[in-house]
């Protein structure tokens, strides 16, 4: 019973994650994503009619004021009338409305800009998520690669251990020299050292994956579902470029920046037109007097007004700002074209690397089969005494190198695949079902 409980606790402590599990966990917990989602919420909150100036402002105000004066009045009969410490008080309360009805379409331009900034916030969130998914996917496959390399090194260590056993047996019966024994021991120790160093690489990659997922225990002993890297050999360069032009988030952000600069230009041009402002108020005022024929005066009423105006001259600042705004629009267009060219170059480079690594992967699979057969022949000959320890070691190293080259080709192809899909805006579709896609 105790063994069953212990096994259950061990399975619970060591969770198994697929790539989609890692992405889903990271999308929920990763701090950078949570921050950028909060920033997106701010841009959503700002995109309102009131913030753009479409709506009137209404103020309710009230107050009390007073004065104490020493009055001296000279009358027509030549006498002087004096009153010291005369107190006068005023109390008022009122509701005031101010509304800009027209400002040369500046309000409309401001509202359109706020809406574009809202969409920009959504794109920034998507950009952060795409970067995160690409980083996490790359680290996921890096952990697989490091584990594959650890398996290969352990397999090599097992081969060295078997060789050391054979040499020890032959040394003790006198058919091999002490030099052979020492060389076999040196090779075994070197392979043991490689395994220990590789354990550190696996640990580092696992910690990095836990960090990306923002697990509470960054040292949690998670297990990943996949043990092999299988690149997708069916990507199409033409379709990738079409998707890049339509969906690349950096390009979309650049296009939004151009639209925003055009709206800034419209906002500046609105100052060329007249403005119309409406104001109205309704209030109550009471005045108390200590002298004179009136002790208390009350007023309750409505006041209103309409203001029409236009800026006639502002030191040529409008013209200067409009020229600068037009230049900014042109710069945004040039930056978009420059970015498009840069994306075309990146796609070309990634595509070349992707195809090259696919060819290398195919070649290294054949080389690995040959290296495995070569080692089997070598160990058989070594057991028969027809092969030296140095020659066996060369065959062993050739096998390890072939395994390592195949692993590198698989991993490099997968990284190029991830980069191409991120560049073309398809990384979210590629990594998982709709719940991951829609989570941003």
Buried (B, 14 or more C-beta within 10 A) or exposed (E): EEEEEEEEEEEEEEBEBEBBBBBBBBBEBBEBBEEBBEEBEEBBEBBBEEEBBBEBEEEEEEEEEEEEEEEEEEEEEEEEEEEEEBEBBBBBBBBBBBBBEBBBBBBBBBBBBBBBBBBBBBBBBBBBBBBBBBBBBBBBBBBBBBBBBBBBBBBBBEBBBBBBEBBBEBBEEEEBEEEBBEBBBEBBEEBBEBBEEBBEBBEEBBBBBBBBBBBEEEEBEBEBEBEEBEBEEEBEBEEBBEBBEEBBBBBBBBBBBBBBBBBBBBBBBBBEBEBBBBBBBBBBBBBBBBBEEEEEEEEEEEEEEEEEEEEEEEEEEBEEBBEEBBEBBEEBBEBBEEBBEEBEEBBEEBBEBBBBBBEBBEEBBEBBEEBBEBBEEBBEBBBEEEBEBEEBBBBBBBBBBBBBBBBBBBBBBBBBBBBBBBBBBBBBBBBBEEEBBEBB
